[in-house]
Amino acid sequence: MTNIVITGCSTGIGLETALYLKERYISVYPTARNEKDVAHLKALGFEHAMVLDVTKPEEIAAVIRQVLEREGKIDVWFNNAGYGQPGALEDIGTEVLREQFETNVFGLHECTLQVLRVMRKQGHGKIIQHSSVLGLISLFGRGAYNASKYAIEGLSDTLRLELMETDIHISLLNTGPVSSNFRQNAIQKLQENVDIAHSRLREKYEANINGQGKKVPFNLEADAVASVVYEIIASKKPKPRYYITKATYLLGNLKRILSTSLLDKILIRVG
């Protein structure tokens, strides 16, 4: 039976992907940062759910060790854990930017390094990196998150070249708007880490906070991502990149055909 380890399964895409794959007889090892969320996963039938904070190398090693003890291999690793830190770059301190990178980039990279050693020994494997449409284009007020996803793109594109002569595949997911707690958590990060009251962009921030429940164009449910992960698992040679949602196709294509100046005029309206 094919197995997969998924990071960031407390809610949203990670949780829905775990449930989707479990129904299709994939051996799923979901992980979450908090014990409470792991207990919830176990209550849903994931008896091998584990604690994993991707910023802690020792916890990554412990998860890998436990999966190998049960399975003897790791077929697929889905680097899904991450969060969005909103705020104009002039309002984002270096420590806040560093925290964004600790989870979204450095945690992802540490997971990749550790599982790659296993896959090199066993001679095969698939690593799925959860990027974003914001790894392709940038939006106003999302600089920290944009930068973290651009970094994932660079790391993954390079790693794919370095593994080209192996049977280890790297796939990027460029996901657009999907139903999850992502936006709610992002607003919380905005309020925690940005001095909204003293920012020249205070009115814009407050409008975003007040409008957080509004309908987002091209939004899909989380199973749109889960189905792509299943497609990757089932494929002998998965694609290096998967666009998810119409927003990704639209903005990704516009970046290829428009000048930077013209694209900026469109993106400032989207943001």
N, C-alpha and C positions, 0 to 999 in steps of 0.2 A: 504493500500500500504506500502511495506517495505521502510524504509528510511535509508540513510547512510550519515555520515559526513566524509569528506575527507580533510586532511590537506595537504598543499603543492601542490596546483593545478595551479600554475602559468604556468607551462610548463610540458612537459614530461609525466611521468607515472601518476602523479596526474590528469593532464588535460585529458589525453587519457582515463583514468579509468572513470572519471566523464562523458565524452561523451558516452562511451561504455554502461555504466549503464543507462544513460538517455534514450538511444535508446531502452532499454529493460524494460522501464516503472518502473524503480526504482526512488523513490523520493530522488534526490541527493542534498546535501548541500555542495558545494565545497567551500574551503577557500583558501586564499592566504595572504601573508604578506603585500603586497602593494596595495594601492587603485587603482593604474593603472591596476594591474592584475585582481582585482575584477571587475573593469569596463569592462575589456575584457571578463571575464566569463559571465557577465550579457548580453553583446552583443551577446554571443553565445546561449542565451536562459536560462541561470541559474539565474532566477530572485531573488533567495534567496542566491546568493553567498555572502560571508561575509569576512571581514578582520580578519585574525587570525595570530598573531605572537606567536608561541608555547612557546616562552620564557617569555610570559607575562600572568600570571595566570588570570588577570582580563579580558583579551580578550577571553581566553578559557571559562570562566564563562559566558561571554556575548553571545558567540555562542551557548552554551548549553541552556541558557535561551531562546534565540530566537527560537531555534528548538523546544523546549518543548512547547512554546506558540503556535506554528503553528501545531505541530503534537501530542503533549501530550506524546511523547515517543521518544527514540532514539534506533533504532534496531541494527545498526552497526556503529562502529567508526573505521576509517582506519587511523592509524598513519603513514602517508607517508612522512611528511616533514623531510628534512634532506639534508646534503651536505657532500662532501668529502674533507678533508684537506690532500693533499699529502705532502711528505717530509720525509726524514729520521728522526728518533726520535732525533738524535743528533742535528738536525737543527730546531726542533720544540720546541719553548719556552712553559713554563707551561701555560702562558696566552692563547696561541694559542690552546693548548690541552683543556683548560677549555672551550673556545668558542665552540670547536667541541662538547664537551659533553653537553653544555648548550642547543643546539638545538637537537642533535641526541638522547641524553639520558634523560636529565632532563626535556626538553620540552615534550618529549614523555611520560615520567613518570607522569608529571603533568596532561596532557590530560587524561591519563589512570585513575589516581586517581579521577579526577572530574567526568568523565563519568561513572566510576564504581559505584559511589554513586547513580546515576540515575538508572543504570541497576539493582542494588541491590533492590531498591525500587519497580521497575516495575517487577522484578523477572526473567528477561531474557535479553539477549543481546550478541553481538559478537564484540570482539575487535581484529583488525588485526594489527599486528606489522610488519612494513617493515624492516626486517633485510637484510641480503645479503649473498652471498657465502663467503664474508669476515667476516661473523659471525661464519663460520665453519673452515676456514683456514686463514692464514695470508700471505700477500704478501709484498715483499720488498718495502720500501718507502711509505707505507700506514699505518704506525703505529697508528696514531691518529684515522683514520677511522676504522681500524681493531678493536681497543680497544672499540670504541663506539658501534660497532655492536656486539662484544662479550658481552658487558654489557647488550644490549637489549636481547640477548639470555638468560642470567642468570636471568634477571628480569622476562621475559615472562615464562620461564620454572618454576620458583618458583610460580608465580601468578597462573599458570594453576593448580598446586597442591593445592593451597589455595582455589581455586574455584571449586574443583572437585565435590563437593556435590551440586552445583548450576546449573542453566541453563544458565550460562554465560560462553562463550567459548572464549579462547585465541588461535589465530592462527598466526604462524610466516611465513613470506614469505622470503625464501632464494633465492633472485634474483641474477642471473649472469648478463652478459653484455646485456643491453637493450638500444635501440636508445632513446636518450634524450639529454638534455643540461648538463647532469651531468659531463661529462669529460671536457667540455669547462669551466664550473664553477670551477671545481677542478684546472685546470691550472691557472685560475685567482687567486684562493686562494694560490697556490704555489708561484706565483709571488708577491703577497701581503705580505705573512707572512714568506717567507724563503729568507735568504740572499744568493741567488744563486751564486753571483759573488765570495763570499769568502768561499764557501763550497767545501770540498774535492770531492763532488759528482757533481760539476758544470756541467761536460760534460754529465753526465747521465740525469740531469734535463733538460739541453738544448736539448738533443735528444728527451726527452718526449714532450717538448713544440713543437719542430719542426715536430714531428710525430703524433700530436694529431688527424690528420684527417685520419690516416691509418685504414684499415679494421680490425675489432676485431673478432677473431674466436668465433663461436657459438653465435654471436649477434642475438637477436630477436627484433621485434618491440614491442612497449609499450603495444599493445593489448594482448600480452602474459600474462602480469600481470593482466590486466583488466579482462580477462576471468577467471583467478583463483579467483579474488575477487568476481566475479559473482557466481562462483561455491560455494564459502563459504556462500554467501548470501542465495543461494538456498538449502543448506544442513541443515538438522535438527541437525546433529552432525558433524560439520566440523572437519577436521583433525588438529592436533596440529602444523603440519609443512608441507609446500609445497615447493618443489624444482622447480625453474623456470630457464630454459635454460640447455642445455647439459653440460655446464661448471660446473654448480652446482652439477649435478649428478656425473660427472667424479671426481671432486676434493673432494666432500663429501665422495664418496666411497673409494678413495685413502687414505683418512685420517683414515678410519676404518681398512684398511687392511695392510698398510705399517708402518714400524717403523718411528719414528720422524726424525731420521737422513736421511733415504732414501727419505721421503716426502720433507724434506728441499732441497735436491738436485734437486728435480723436481720443487719445487716452486720458487727457485732462477732463474730458466730459464723462468718460466711463468712471473715473475715480470719484 
